[in-house]
Amino acid sequence: MFGGNKVKIDKSVLERCRKCAEVAGYASVEEFIEHVLEKELKGIEEAGTSDEAITESLKGLGYIS
C-alpha cells in the first residue's frame, strides 16, 4: 500500500475511504486517499508557506494540538 510505505489508518476511516473510493469510481482506495491528501496539502500550502502558518492550519483542522 502507498508505494511500499506503510501508514496506519483507523479501520473505520479506512472503510469509509473504501466506500467513497468505490462510489466515486477510483481504481483503488490508495488512489482515493492519495487524491484526498494531495487536495488537503495543496490547500494548506496555499494558505501560507511558513511552518508557523502550516502548523496553525493543522491545529485549526484538529490534526495537531
SVG drawing of the C-alpha trace seen along z (x, -y; Angstrom):
<svg xmlns="http://www.w3.org/2000/svg" viewBox="-21 -33 29 35">
<polyline fill="none" stroke="black" stroke-width="0.4" points="0.0,0.0 1.2,-3.5 4.3,-2.6 5.8,-0.4 5.3,-2.9 3.1,-2.0 0.6,-4.3 -1.6,-3.4 -5.2,-4.4 -8.1,-3.7 -10.1,-0.8 -13.4,-2.7 -11.7,-5.6 -10.2,-3.2 -13.6,-1.5 -15.2,-4.9 -12.4,-5.6 -13.0,-2.3 -16.7,-3.1 -16.1,-6.6 -13.4,-5.4 -15.8,-2.8 -18.8,-5.2 -16.5,-7.9 -15.1,-5.5 -11.5,-5.4 -9.4,-2.5 -8.3,-1.8 -8.6,-3.1 -5.0,-4.1 -5.7,-6.3 -8.6,-7.9 -6.6,-8.5 -3.7,-10.0 -6.0,-12.3 -7.7,-13.5 -4.2,-14.0 -2.9,-16.0 -6.0,-18.2 -5.7,-18.9 -1.9,-19.5 -2.5,-22.0 -5.0,-23.9 -2.6,-24.1 0.3,-25.1 -1.6,-27.8 -2.7,-29.2 0.9,-30.1 4.3,-28.7 5.7,-29.3 6.0,-26.4 4.0,-28.6 1.1,-29.0 1.1,-25.3 1.1,-24.5 -1.8,-26.8 -3.8,-25.3 -3.2,-21.8 -4.3,-22.9 -7.4,-24.5 -8.3,-21.3 -7.8,-19.3 -4.8,-17.3 -2.5,-18.5 -3.0,-20.2"/>
</svg>
